[in-house]
Amino acid sequence: MILNESRLSLIGSKLIKTFKMECQVAKNLHFRHQLLFQFNRHENVSKVARNICEVYGEEAMAERTAQKRFKKFLSGNFNLEDAPRSGRPSAFDEDALNHLIYEGPCQSTKELEQAIRYDHAAVARHL
């Protein structure tokens, strides 16, 4: 178990020390399994999102994300994997960029884009 930070929480009339945990597996898929489990228990979606954030931190899941996933479950879509995205897959060579940075860490993005032959935005996105 990996614990990041602790805090005191008032649960009922008791003051209890709680810990924020780091997720040990692929976060999105883990959270989706959690959501499906809670959906099958007929739990309130807002409560489920709050519970996930209590354990994994406030930024772990937006309530809207949980609502969208519950809506998919209600429609009969129980697929927990990411949906395929449209558009051309990235053909950016990150290994080449990493090699250039390793060889000359003080290069500007302009120099990197000329050496790797990608546009400035693509180089900047992968830094």
C-alpha positions, -999 to +999 in steps of 0.1 A: +000+000+000+014+034-010+003+063+012+009+098+000-004+120+028-026+118+059-053+141+073-077+141+102-113+136+093-144+138+114-165+107+108-197+108+129-185+120+163-150+105+160-119+121+148-101+096+126-067+098+108-072+091+071-047+086+043-047+095+006-036+064-013-018+062-046-035+039-071-012+009-077-028-002-110-039+016-142-060+044-126-087+049-152-095+012-155-095+007-118-119+036-113-142+022-139-143-011-122-151+008-090-179+027-107-194-005-122-193-022-088-211+008-072-235+010-101-245-026-095-250-018-058-274+010-069-253+036-052-257+074-057-232+086-084-223+117-065-215+097-034-194+073-054-173+100-070-168+116-035-157+083-021-132+077-048-118+113-043-116+107-005-093+077-010-073+088-040-073+126-037-096+154-048-083+153-084-088+116-089-122+118-105-146+146-115-183+140-105-192+146-142-169+117-153-187+094-129-221+106-142-211+099-178-200+064-170-232+057-150-251+069-181-233+044-203-241+016-178-278+026-178-278+023-216-264-012-214-228-003-223-206-021-197-173-019-217-147-005-193-120+001-220-113+034-237-133+039-268-113+041-300-106+076-311-110+090-346-082+106-365-047+095-376-026+078-349+005+096-339+036+087-358+059+109-338+093+094-330+097+101-293+129+080-291+146+102-317+135+133-298+147+119-265+180+110-281+185+146-294+177+160-259+201+136-243+228+146-267+222+183-264+200+193-235+203+230-241+188+229-276+159+252-284+126+238-297+134+254-330+167+235-332+149+202-322+122+207-348+147+212-375+167+182-365+138+158-361+117+174-390+085+178-372+066+211-367+071+232-336+038+223-321+045+186-323+079+190-307+066+212-280+037+188-272+062+159-267+086+177-244 
